[in-house]
């Protein structure tokens, strides 16, 4: 607030009516005081939360954040499931190849039929290796003597659904000699 000091300066001036000057100064002081009071009142009405956020502002910002983050989290979960499924499938393929090699080492070189069963504890699956000399007669490979079919069958449960995969390879073994 502005105060005018030394009102006597105006009284001693050469003005014809110094009381008008003094009254005008008081009127100006009153107008300034009223303007400052009105400004304080207006500021206190619009800024009554002292620099914080209102509940409505917080709720709106949380809703916007939820709308943005929800699809991101859903996509993250789907990607994680697919990566996990792919990793399990890759582990299964490696295990089947390992079982194939192990079965070939354990069987007699002249064996015409052989079977080997194994469990995969961390995948909750079972594997079966079978060597069979019979090939489907409709196949063009049936005409080749000594060709054997190796089948690895893996069974597991995924999301309460039973699944099965087969790996089929062919191997040549010396045909059995007919005994005379």
C-alpha positions in Angstrom: 0.0 0.0 0.0 1.3 3.4 -0.9 1.3 6.2 1.6 1.9 9.8 0.8 4.0 11.5 3.4 4.5 15.1 4.0 1.1 16.4 3.0 2.3 19.8 4.0 4.2 20.1 0.8 1.0 20.4 -1.0 -0.4 22.9 1.5 2.6 25.1 1.1 2.5 24.9 -2.6 1.2 27.8 -4.7 -2.0 25.9 -5.5 -5.1 28.0 -5.1 -7.0 25.3 -3.3 -4.6 22.9 -1.4 -7.5 21.2 0.4 -8.6 19.7 -2.9 -5.1 18.3 -3.5 -5.1 16.7 -0.1 -8.6 15.2 -0.6 -7.6 13.8 -3.9 -4.6 12.1 -2.4 -6.8 10.5 0.2 -9.2 9.4 -2.4 -6.4 7.8 -4.5 -5.1 6.0 -1.4 -8.6 4.6 -0.7 -8.9 3.4 -4.3 -5.5 1.7 -4.2 -6.4 0.0 -0.9 -9.7 -1.3 -2.3 -8.0 -2.6 -5.5 -5.5 -4.5 -3.4 -8.2 -6.0 -1.2 -10.2 -7.1 -4.2 -7.1 -8.6 -5.8 -6.3 -10.6 -2.6 -9.9 -11.9 -2.4 -9.9 -12.9 -6.0 -6.6 -14.7 -5.7 -7.6 -16.5 -2.5 -10.9 -17.8 -4.2 -9.1 -19.2 -7.3 -6.1 -20.6 -5.5 -7.6 -22.2 -2.5 -5.6 -25.4 -2.7 -2.3 -23.9 -2.0 -0.3 -25.3 -4.9 -1.6 -29.0 -4.6 -3.9 -30.9 -6.9 -7.6 -31.4 -6.4 -9.1 -34.8 -6.1 -10.7 -34.5 -9.5 -7.4 -33.7 -11.1 -5.7 -36.7 -9.5 -8.5 -39.1 -10.5 -8.4 -37.8 -14.1 -4.6 -38.2 -14.3 -4.9 -41.8 -12.9 -7.6 -42.6 -15.5 -5.4 -41.3 -18.3 -2.4 -43.3 -17.0 -4.5 -46.5 -16.8 -5.8 -46.0 -20.3 -2.2 -45.7 -21.6 -0.6 -48.5 -19.5 -3.3 -51.2 -19.8 -2.7 -52.1 -23.4 1.1 -52.0 -22.8 0.8 -54.5 -19.9 -1.5 -56.8 -21.9 0.9 -56.8 -24.8 3.8 -57.5 -22.4 2.0 -60.5 -21.0 1.2 -61.9 -24.4 4.8 -61.5 -25.5 6.0 -63.2 -22.4 3.7 -66.1 -23.0 4.8 -66.5 -26.6 8.4 -66.3 -25.7 7.9 -68.9 -22.9 6.0 -71.2 -25.3 8.8 -70.8 -27.9 11.5 -71.5 -25.4 9.7 -74.7 -24.2 9.3 -75.8 -27.8 13.0 -75.3 -28.5 13.9 -77.2 -25.3 11.6 -80.0 -26.4 13.3 -80.2 -29.8 16.7 -80.4 -28.2 15.5 -83.0 -25.8 14.1 -85.1 -28.6 17.4 -84.9 -30.5 19.2 -85.9 -27.3 16.9 -88.9 -26.9 17.5 -89.8 -30.6 21.2 -89.9 -30.0 20.9 -91.8 -26.7 18.6 -94.4 -28.3 21.0 -94.9 -31.2 23.9 -95.5 -28.7 21.9 -97.9 -26.6 20.5 -100.1 -29.3 22.3 -103.0 -31.0 23.6 -102.0 -34.4 21.7 -104.9 -36.0 18.5 -104.2 -34.2 15.5 -104.0 -36.4 13.1 -102.8 -33.6 13.8 -100.8 -30.4 11.9 -98.8 -27.9 13.0 -96.3 -25.2 10.9 -94.2 -22.8 12.0 -91.1 -20.9 10.4 -88.4 -18.7 11.2 -84.7 -19.0 10.6 -83.5 -15.4 11.0 -79.8 -15.9 8.6 -79.8 -18.9 6.2 -82.3 -17.3 6.4 -84.4 -20.5 7.1 -88.0 -21.6 9.1 -89.0 -24.6 9.1 -92.3 -26.5 11.6 -93.4 -29.1 10.7 -96.3 -31.4 12.6 -97.9 -34.2 10.4 -99.7 -36.6 11.3 -101.5 -39.8 7.8 -101.2 -41.3 7.2 -98.3 -43.6 3.8 -97.5 -45.0 3.4 -99.5 -48.2 1.9 -96.5 -50.0 5.1 -94.5 -49.5 7.7 -94.4 -52.3 10.2 -95.2 -49.5 8.7 -98.7 -48.9 10.6 -100.1 -51.9 14.0 -99.3 -50.3 15.2 -102.4 -48.4 16.8 -101.7 -45.0 15.1 -98.4 -44.4 13.8 -98.0 -40.9 11.6 -95.4 -39.4 12.6 -93.7 -36.1 9.8 -92.0 -34.3 10.1 -89.8 -31.2 6.8 -88.9 -29.7 6.5 -86.3 -27.0 3.4 -85.8 -24.8 2.8 -82.9 -22.5 0.0 -80.7 -21.0 -0.2 -77.0 -21.8 -2.9 -74.9 -20.1 -4.8 -78.0 -19.2 -4.8 -79.3 -22.8 -3.0 -82.5 -23.8 -0.5 -82.0 -26.7 1.6 -84.3 -28.7 4.4 -83.8 -31.2 6.3 -86.3 -33.3 9.7 -86.2 -34.8 10.2 -88.8 -37.6 13.5 -89.7 -39.1 14.6 -92.5 -41.4 17.8 -94.5 -41.0 19.3 -97.2 -43.1 20.2 -100.5 -41.5 21.6 -103.5 -43.2 18.7 -105.7 -44.1 18.3 -109.0 -42.2 20.0 -111.9 -43.9 17.7 -114.8 -44.5 19.0 -117.8 -42.8 19.3 -120.9 -44.9 
